């Protein structure tokens, strides 16, 4: 085969691959925008997941740390803190689903957190369901809404409610030891009760509080700071 023919053949193959890739991304965006119209017209970045740090945090091939918006998985790598219940399962799920995958990342109103991590909504290439929502709906995370990133707050609350109502993942029924389904604390005997009421408001109660004894805990904390970091507010 002559050199010129070989060059033309190779060029056509590359062009075909590029066109196919572009078509696939366009199709992905069409599905994403149909399901999440709030994202239509918004800038996004395409990258590859180099590694998963834990259930809600990852590193891209460019070296950027990314924290998923609007939800929180149980801790597994937080310094000086124990591994929280269902943390290993959430981390394993994200590693299986994300490692080495091409993903699309969308920002909300805020770009980074205080640790310099990018705050993003994530979609796996070829899928139209947001991965943040998947973690909530499958019971691997609880909602954690932090202003100004509130675009999908209602969607996330509904996803968590579905997981809670069907006892999925960390919302599973109490085990034989009688412990609460989701215990997230840094001490042996946490006594601050976290409860989600009928309006899906996350409220924590401290010992001695007005409704403390009557409150059924759904999460337990050692400090008020822990409760607030998980998206709870103090009972009035």
Secondary structure, DSSP 8 states (H G I E B T S, - for coil): --HHHHHHHHHHHHHHHHHHHHHHHHHHHHHHHHH-GGGTT--EEEEEEEEEEETTEEEETTS-EEEETTEE---SS-TT----TTHHHHHHHHHHHHTT-EEEEE--S--B-TTS-EEEEEEETT--S-HHHHHHHTTS-EE--BTTB-TTHHHHHHHHHHHHHTT-GGG----TT---S----SSSS--EEEEE-TT--EEEE-TT-TTTTT---SEEESSHHHHHHTT-EE--
